[in-house]
Amino acid sequence: MLEIRGRAHLFCDSISRRDFLRVGCLGLTGLSLADVLRLQEAQAATGRQSGGNNKSVILIWMPGGPSHIDTCDPKPEAPSEIRGPFRPLESSVSGIQISEMLPRQAKIMHLCTIHRGMTHNHGDHFAAAHWMLTGYPGSNAALQTPRYPSVGSVAARVLGPKVPDMLPYVVMNDGGFGYHGAAYLGAPYHPFRTGSESYGREGPPPPIASTADLKPAPGLDEPRILRRQHLRRDVESLRRHIEQSGEINQPRWCRDQRHALDMVLSGKRHVAFDLSKEAPQLRERYGPGWAENALLARRLVEAGARFVTCNIGCWDDHGNIKGAMDSRLPRYDRMVATLVQDLHERGLLKDTLVVCAGEFGRTPRINAGAGRDHWPQAGCVLIAGGEYRHGQVIGATNRFGEHPVDQTLTPADLCAVIYHHLGIDPEMTLQDRSLRPIPILKGGRVPKELL
């Protein structure tokens, strides 16, 4: 069929290429998939750093703020209302103790670094999460609109995926306090989101695929569902037609249209999401729930994703912190330890940085409800992998875990650690919507002990 000016080109099944390339949510933005690919390519030409690398990041984000004293900064000599219900446990590195609830992580501590000097001054969930995930103070509970792009979106913008046609940035279970989007960088650099949108808010975590994922999104009524079913049927018919006719090889198909069609029809990325490809023994070693998310994250970076974020639980334990930690810490322990060990065994750990963090720590003193409240003055971050030095603790808090007394780590410093691993120059500027140059980061530094 010939291209007709002023009319949408129709395939033999009467579905226009315009409609076809707007499969899914891209149509809501008015951009076709081919438009987005062209935009990404144009922006890459002016912004993407030369000399692509094989570095990637897996961020284990703990929304709500995990207690540092009950995880990686135990205070066994403090009074009971401060030291909490758990005893310290010796790790694989002499002199490093963590919570007795983290025995698997204790065994792989030689592959990790704990920074006990995490600190800032925002006790608001949204403001703290925005700062931690972007390196910039910005949004808050009253004004939740993201002002700056997340580290994952910056990585997608500057570096893109490690291999062509792979998703550069994936976020799993984005339902907690977090700012994982692209802000002024625009829609092409938002993450691909998968999993539950209310993860960790109510009850135990859902599996990778759950009945919650099958529920229609808000505004997706029966007629729209039927239209999507019809569109899917038409896409399958289109696939068969193209395979038989070879039409995609005609000169009128531009490179971006071929690329867009391949992304929708080929299923290349689907393989990375298919956990059935893993050996049953390894799947059993990871286990269900959070650890299964970690296995998926490993598959994604192995397949070429640049940045993967796993949101796990809600750590906002204002009451009954012992009950919450008894339920949550074994799952967190298994997730992180199995992931780090698996990456190490596969020779992927040097190229993959694993970061475990939340927006802040919790109050050293247990409150009247047997919980701990917000405490941005002190917190912990666990780091593994990359070409950093490990088997160490950096920083320290005072004897009650109230504030750092040695080697602080700010949100900008944490982002600098991530950017340094990825080979991104933090002084590089990106343009906001008014075309002003904005530095990727201001003031962050990598702790010398890591280098």
Backbone hydrogen bonds, N-H to C=O, Kabsch-Sander energy under -0.5 kcal/mol:
donor,donor_aa,acceptor,acceptor_aa,energy
5,R,3,E,-0.5
7,R,4,I,-1.8
11,F,15,I,-1.7
14,S,11,F,-2.0
16,S,14,S,-0.5
17,R,9,H,-2.2
20,F,16,S,-2.7
21,L,17,R,-2.7
22,R,19,D,-0.9
23,V,20,F,-1.2
26,L,23,V,-0.7
27,G,22,R,-0.6
27,G,24,G,-1.1
28,L,25,C,-1.5
29,T,25,C,-0.5
29,T,26,L,-1.3
30,G,27,G,-0.9
31,L,26,L,-1.2
33,L,21,L,-2.3
36,V,32,S,-2.2
37,L,33,L,-2.2
38,R,34,A,-2.3
39,L,35,D,-2.5
40,Q,36,V,-2.8
41,E,37,L,-2.2
42,A,38,R,-2.6
43,Q,39,L,-2.6
44,A,40,Q,-2.3
45,A,41,E,-1.6
46,T,42,A,-0.8
46,T,43,Q,-0.6
47,G,43,Q,-2.2
48,R,44,A,-1.6
49,Q,158,V,-1.0
56,S,351,D,-2.6
57,V,306,R,-2.0
58,I,353,L,-2.9
59,L,57,V,-0.5
59,L,308,V,-2.7
60,I,58,I,-0.6
60,I,355,V,-3.5
61,W,59,L,-0.9
61,W,310,C,-2.2
62,M,357,A,-2.7
65,G,62,M,-1.5
71,T,68,H,-0.9
73,D,68,H,-2.6
78,A,75,K,-1.6
82,I,79,P,-2.1
83,R,79,P,-3.0
84,G,80,S,-1.8
89,L,98,I,-2.9
91,S,93,V,-0.5
91,S,96,I,-1.7
92,S,106,A,-2.8
94,S,92,S,-0.6
96,I,93,V,-2.2
97,Q,95,G,-0.6
98,I,89,L,-2.1
99,S,71,T,-2.8
100,E,87,R,-2.3
102,L,99,S,-2.1
106,A,102,L,-1.9
107,K,103,P,-1.2
108,I,104,R,-0.7
108,I,105,Q,-0.9
109,M,106,A,-1.0
111,L,108,I,-2.2
112,C,109,M,-1.8
113,T,383,I,-3.1
114,I,392,Q,-2.0
115,H,113,T,-0.5
115,H,381,V,-2.9
116,R,114,I,-0.6
116,R,394,I,-2.8
118,M,379,G,-1.3
119,T,409,L,-2.2
120,H,376,P,-1.9
123,G,121,N,-0.6
128,A,124,D,-2.8
129,A,125,H,-2.8
130,H,126,F,-2.4
131,W,127,A,-2.1
132,M,128,A,-2.7
133,L,129,A,-2.3
134,T,130,H,-1.4
135,G,131,W,-2.3
136,Y,130,H,-0.5
138,G,139,S,-0.5
140,N,143,L,-2.1
150,S,181,G,-2.6
151,V,133,L,-2.2
154,V,150,S,-2.3
155,A,151,V,-2.2
156,A,152,G,-2.2
157,R,153,S,-2.3
158,V,154,V,-3.0
159,L,155,A,-2.4
160,G,155,A,-1.5
162,K,304,G,-3.2
163,V,304,G,-0.7
166,M,163,V,-1.3
170,V,307,F,-2.3
171,V,192,F,-2.5
172,M,309,T,-3.1
173,N,194,T,-2.8
175,G,173,N,-1.7
178,G,176,G,-0.9
185,L,182,A,-2.4
186,G,183,A,-1.5
189,Y,186,G,-1.9
190,H,187,A,-1.7
192,F,169,Y,-2.9
193,R,191,P,-0.6
194,T,171,V,-2.2
199,Y,196,S,-0.6
201,R,198,S,-1.7
202,E,198,S,-0.7
210,S,208,I,-0.5
213,D,210,S,-1.1
214,L,210,S,-0.5
214,L,211,T,-1.1
215,K,211,T,-0.6
215,K,212,A,-0.9
220,L,217,A,-2.4
221,D,219,G,-1.3
225,I,221,D,-2.3
226,L,222,E,-2.5
227,R,223,P,-2.3
228,R,224,R,-2.4
229,Q,225,I,-2.2
230,H,226,L,-2.5
231,L,227,R,-2.6
232,R,228,R,-2.6
233,R,229,Q,-2.2
234,D,230,H,-2.5
235,V,231,L,-2.6
236,E,232,R,-2.3
237,S,233,R,-2.1
238,L,234,D,-2.8
239,R,235,V,-2.7
240,R,236,E,-2.0
241,H,237,S,-2.2
242,I,238,L,-2.7
243,E,239,R,-2.3
244,Q,240,R,-1.8
245,S,241,H,-2.6
246,G,242,I,-2.6
249,N,246,G,-1.6
250,Q,247,E,-2.2
253,W,250,Q,-1.7
254,C,252,R,-0.8
258,R,254,C,-2.2
259,H,255,R,-2.6
260,A,256,D,-2.8
261,L,257,Q,-2.5
262,D,258,R,-2.5
263,M,259,H,-2.2
264,V,260,A,-1.8
265,L,261,L,-2.7
266,S,262,D,-2.6
271,V,267,G,-0.8
271,V,268,K,-0.6
272,A,269,R,-0.7
273,F,269,R,-0.9
273,F,270,H,-0.6
274,D,270,H,-0.6
274,D,271,V,-1.2
275,L,273,F,-1.2
277,K,274,D,-1.6
278,E,275,L,-1.8
282,L,279,A,-0.6
283,R,279,A,-2.2
284,E,280,P,-2.3
285,R,281,Q,-1.7
286,Y,282,L,-2.2
287,G,283,R,-2.9
291,A,288,P,-1.0
293,N,289,G,-1.5
294,A,290,W,-1.8
295,L,291,A,-2.0
296,L,292,E,-2.0
297,A,293,N,-2.4
298,R,294,A,-2.4
299,R,295,L,-2.2
300,L,296,L,-2.3
301,V,297,A,-2.3
302,E,298,R,-2.2
303,A,299,R,-1.7
304,G,300,L,-0.7
305,A,300,L,-2.8
306,R,168,P,-1.1
307,F,168,P,-2.1
308,V,57,V,-2.5
309,T,170,V,-2.6
310,C,59,L,-3.0
311,N,172,M,-2.1
311,N,309,T,-0.6
312,I,61,W,-2.5
312,I,310,C,-0.5
315,W,63,P,-3.2
317,D,315,W,-1.8
318,H,316,D,-1.5
320,N,369,G,-2.2
321,I,370,A,-2.7
322,K,370,A,-0.5
324,A,320,N,-2.0
325,M,321,I,-2.6
326,D,322,K,-2.7
327,S,323,G,-1.3
328,R,324,A,-2.4
329,L,325,M,-2.1
332,Y,328,R,-2.3
333,D,329,L,-3.0
334,R,330,P,-2.2
335,M,331,R,-2.3
336,V,332,Y,-2.4
337,A,333,D,-2.3
338,T,334,R,-2.1
339,L,335,M,-1.9
340,V,336,V,-2.7
341,Q,337,A,-2.3
342,D,338,T,-2.5
343,L,339,L,-2.7
344,H,340,V,-2.2
345,E,341,Q,-2.6
346,R,342,D,-1.7
347,G,344,H,-1.3
348,L,343,L,-2.7
349,L,343,L,-1.0
352,T,348,L,-0.9
353,L,56,S,-2.4
353,L,351,D,-0.5
354,V,352,T,-0.5
354,V,384,A,-3.1
355,V,58,I,-2.2
355,V,353,L,-0.5
356,C,382,L,-2.8
357,A,60,I,-2.1
357,A,355,V,-0.5
361,G,375,W,-1.3
361,G,378,A,-0.6
363,T,373,D,-2.3
366,I,81,E,-3.2
367,N,371,G,-3.2
370,A,367,N,-1.8
371,G,318,H,-0.6
372,R,317,D,-2.8
375,W,361,G,-1.7
378,A,375,W,-1.0
379,G,118,M,-1.0
381,V,115,H,-1.7
382,L,356,C,-2.0
383,I,113,T,-2.9
384,A,354,V,-2.5
385,G,111,L,-1.0
386,G,349,L,-2.6
386,G,352,T,-0.8
388,Y,385,G,-0.7
389,R,450,L,-2.5
391,G,109,M,-0.6
391,G,112,C,-3.2
392,Q,112,C,-1.2
394,I,114,I,-3.0
396,A,406,D,-1.7
398,N,403,H,-1.9
401,G,398,N,-2.2
405,V,396,A,-3.1
406,D,396,A,-1.3
409,L,117,G,-2.4
414,L,410,T,-2.2
415,C,411,P,-2.1
416,A,412,A,-2.1
417,V,413,D,-2.1
418,I,414,L,-1.7
419,Y,415,C,-2.8
420,H,416,A,-2.7
421,H,417,V,-1.8
422,L,418,I,-2.0
423,G,419,Y,-1.1
423,G,420,H,-0.6
424,I,419,Y,-2.5
428,M,425,D,-1.7
430,L,438,I,-2.8
432,D,436,R,-2.2
435,L,432,D,-2.0
438,I,430,L,-3.3
440,I,428,M,-2.7
441,L,426,P,-1.7
450,L,447,P,-1.8
451,L,447,P,-0.6
451,L,448,K,-0.9
